[in-house]
């Protein structure tokens, strides 16, 4: 099993920045990729950014050029650097680990962007 603990959410004004962190523990050697998803109120959860074991990244069109996903393998931590935040980025952000046993999720962290 994998345990994921997110941190770094909060309230920020439009145009501001935040960095989310996701610390992984447990059976981390069997993780294929990690990513950030978000779910706004009344909407479905959507993929924001993913980073594979090989370091390849993929972003939702809505965040390209503003968000950056990265990882620190020594700390087993994945980050999401968010810049130029917009009110429509307001959501609960979840960390995900794609593991050979299945998919694991963190508890989520709230990001609120005020206009």
C-alpha positions in Angstrom: 0.0 0.0 0.0 0.9 3.6 -0.5 0.1 6.5 1.8 0.0 10.0 0.4 0.0 13.2 2.5 -0.7 16.5 0.8 0.1 20.0 2.1 0.4 23.5 0.8 -3.1 24.5 -0.1 -4.7 27.8 1.0 -6.3 31.1 0.0 -4.5 33.3 -2.5 -5.5 36.2 -4.6 -5.8 35.9 -8.4 -2.4 36.1 -10.0 -0.7 34.6 -6.9 1.3 31.5 -6.4 1.1 28.3 -4.3 3.2 25.2 -4.1 1.5 21.9 -3.2 3.5 19.0 -1.8 2.7 15.3 -1.7 4.8 13.0 0.4 4.6 9.3 -0.4 5.3 6.4 1.9 4.8 2.6 1.9 5.3 0.5 -1.3 6.7 3.4 -3.3 9.0 1.3 -5.5 5.9 0.0 -7.4 4.6 3.4 -8.3 4.5 4.0 -12.0 3.5 7.7 -12.0 2.2 10.3 -9.7 -0.1 13.2 -10.4 -2.3 16.0 -9.2 -6.0 16.0 -9.8 -8.6 18.6 -8.7 -12.3 18.7 -8.1 -14.2 21.9 -8.0 -17.5 22.1 -6.3 -20.2 20.4 -8.4 -17.8 19.2 -11.0 -16.0 15.9 -11.8 -12.4 15.3 -10.7 -10.0 16.2 -13.4 -6.3 15.5 -14.1 -4.1 18.6 -13.7 -0.5 17.2 -14.1 1.2 13.9 -14.1 4.9 12.9 -13.8 6.1 9.4 -14.7 8.9 7.4 -13.3 10.9 8.4 -16.3 10.3 12.0 -15.6 7.9 12.7 -18.4 5.2 15.2 -17.6 1.8 15.9 -18.9 -0.5 18.8 -18.2 -4.1 19.8 -18.6 -4.5 22.5 -21.3 -6.0 24.8 -18.7 -2.8 24.9 -16.6 -0.1 24.6 -19.2 2.5 27.4 -18.8 1.3 28.2 -15.3 1.7 25.0 -13.3 4.8 22.8 -13.0 5.0 19.3 -11.6 8.2 18.1 -10.2 9.6 15.5 -7.8 12.3 14.9 -5.3 13.0 11.2 -5.3 15.2 11.4 -2.2 12.3 12.8 -0.3 9.6 10.7 -2.1 7.8 13.9 -2.6 6.0 15.4 -5.6 5.3 19.1 -6.0 2.9 21.2 -7.9 4.1 24.7 -8.4 1.1 26.9 -9.3 1.6 30.4 -10.7 -0.7 32.9 -12.2 -3.6 31.4 -10.3 -7.1 32.1 -11.5 -10.4 31.9 -9.6 -11.3 28.9 -11.8 -8.4 27.1 -10.3 -10.3 26.9 -7.0 -10.8 23.3 -6.1 -9.7 20.5 -3.8 -6.4 19.2 -5.1 -5.7 15.5 -4.7 -2.4 13.7 -5.1 -2.5 10.4 -6.9 -0.1 7.5 -7.1 -0.5 5.0 -10.0 0.7 1.8 -8.5 0.7 -1.7 -10.0 -1.8 -2.7 -7.3 -4.1 0.1 -8.2 -4.6 3.8 -7.7 -4.0 5.6 -4.4 -5.3 9.0 -3.3 -4.3 11.6 -0.7 -6.9 13.3 1.5 -6.9 16.4 -0.6 -6.0 20.0 0.1 -8.2 23.0 -0.6 -7.0 25.8 -3.0 -9.1 28.9 -3.1 -8.3 31.7 -5.5 -10.1 35.0 -4.8 -10.8 37.5 -7.6 
